[in-house]
Amino acid sequence: MAKAFHRWSTLTAPRAWARTVATRLWLKQQFGSREAPGVEGEVGQDGRLLITATSSELDDLIARHDFLHRIAILPPRQRQILIRSFDGETPAEIADALDMPAETVRSNLRHARKAMQCRVRREGGELQ
């Protein structure tokens, strides 16, 4: 954001600029460069990243974004546990990390998954 302050007078779309910078920083952190492997793109006039090719990493990113958007209905603890599970941690690993019994983790996962299934059914979609 310090870059935005220095360039403020030249920014025509500050939100789009911030989104683009954040996307590039995330890609650099995840993949070691400003672009994901197999993804080509350019920045449009509004500052958004225009992706012209797809890859399995991009498909994973889209699925993760959809998942994170859908879990917003969950209570914070269930959301935290479900995200850790989505990232590949086992209930035992989650329990150790959060200093709680594994049965509590499994119970939270069960309730979170049930809530997610209900939401997906209401939306007419399906869980992947």
Buried (B, 14 or more C-beta within 10 A) or exposed (E): EEEEEEEEEEBEEEEBBBBBBEBBEEBEEEBEEEBBEEBEBEBEEEBBBEBEEEBEBBEEBEEEEEBEEBBEEBEEBBBBBBBBBEEEBEBEBBBEEBEBEBEBBBBBBEBBBEBBEEBBEEEEEEEE
